[in-house]
Amino acid sequence: MTTERTGYGLAALKVGDEVTFSKTVGETDVYLFAGITGDFYEMHVNEQAMESSRFGTRIAHGALVVGFMSTTAGMMIARSGEHAVSLGYDRVRFTAPVLIGDTITVTYRISALKPEKSRALADVSVTNQRDETVAVATHVIKFL
């Protein structure tokens, strides 16, 4: 849903407002993330070890997928025209693996506004190119 901004900050948002971000997750993404975080678990970086796993190949880090969720949060905050911070992601679930080469789409939808606390809640879902849900979460934004 696209709406025109009618206010500033929290007032600029409406329940149902949404933004999306799509990206093909490449090997470089996974290796750079592993290097930055130090998470070199074989599930992410050892193709030979993963060939005999139930996935049959390496998978992206779940935290990398949450990073893509953060991209959409920033897009929504930018739409508001005000500074805000993330208070966190609740009920994060990884429902299917993200394989190297998958194209994911993150959908970030405002689900509730709490003006008395200067907060907004958003439902976040991540799907792959096969329209399979691979991750979900609830995000809490605090407007400054």
N, C-alpha and C positions, 0 to 999 in steps of 0.2 A: 504494500500500500504506500503510495506517495502522497504526502500532504504538504501544503505550503506552510511555512513557518508563520505563526500568528503571534508569537511571543518570544521571550528570551529565556534561556535556561530551561528549567523544568516546564515552564508554561509553553514552551515551543513544541513540546512532545505531546502525543496523543496515544492512547492505548490502540494498538494495531499498527503503529508506525513500524516500518521494517527497512532494513538494509541487507544487502548480500555481498559476499566476496567469494570469488572462485579462483582456484589455483591448482595447477598440476604439481603434485608433490614429487620433487626430483631427488635423485641420489645426493646431489649437492646440498639440498635442504637438510637431509637427514645427517650427513657427515658434518656440516657446519654446526648443526644443533648439538650433535654429540661432542664436538670439540669445545663448544662454548660451555656446555653443562658438565662435561666429563662423563656422560652416560654412554659408555661404549659397550653396553650389554649386547651379547651376540645376536639377540633378536633383531637388533637394528643395524648391525654392521658386519655380520658374518654370514654371507650367502651360503657357503658350504654347510655350515651347521644348521641353517634354517631350511635347506632343501628337504630334509627328512622330518621336519615339523609338520603339524597339521596345517600351517599356513603355506608351506612349500616355498617360501621366500621371505626376505626381510620385510619388516613392517616399520612404519614411522612411529616415533615416540608419541605417546599420548599427550605429554606436555607440549609438544610442538603443535598438536591439534588445538589445544587450549590457547596457544599463542595466536593461532588464526582466529579463534573466537574473539580475542582481544582486539584484533584488527577491526572487526565489525563494531565492537563497543566504541572504539575511537571514532569510527565513522558516524555513529549515532550521536556521540557527545559533540562532535564538530557541527552536526546539524543543529544542535541546541544553541550554539553561539556562546556558551558559557564553559568555564573550566569545571571539571568534575574528576572524581577519582573512583577507582574500582574498590568496592568493599569486599569483593570476592565472588567466586563462582560456587554455587550450591548444587548439590545433587549431580555432580559431574559423573557421567557414565560413558564408557567406551563400549558400544554395542556391536562393533565389527572392526576388523583391522583396516588400517589405511596402508595400502601397499605402495611401494615406490612406483610411480607412474600413474597412480590414481589421480583423477581430477575431483577435488572436493569443492562443495559449495556450502558456505556458512550462511545461515539465515538467522538474523538477530531481530526479534520482534518484541516491542514494548508490550508487557502484559499487565502492568499495574503502575500507577503513579501514587506517590505518598508525599503530597506537598508539605504536610506537617513535619516530615523528617527530611525534606529536600532530597528524596530518593525516588528512583525509578527501578522497576524490576523488568527483566527481559527474559524471554524464553529463547534459548539458543539451540539450533539443531545443525548438524553437519551431515551432509549426504555425499555419496560418491557418484560417479558417472553412471552407475547402474541404478540410481535413485534409492540405494540402500542407506538407511540411517547408520552412521558410524559413531556418532557422539551426540550427547545432549547435555544441557546444563541450564541453570537459572543464574542470571547475573544481576548483581546489585550495584547500582551507580549512586554515588553521593555527590550532589551538586554543591559547589562551593559558593 
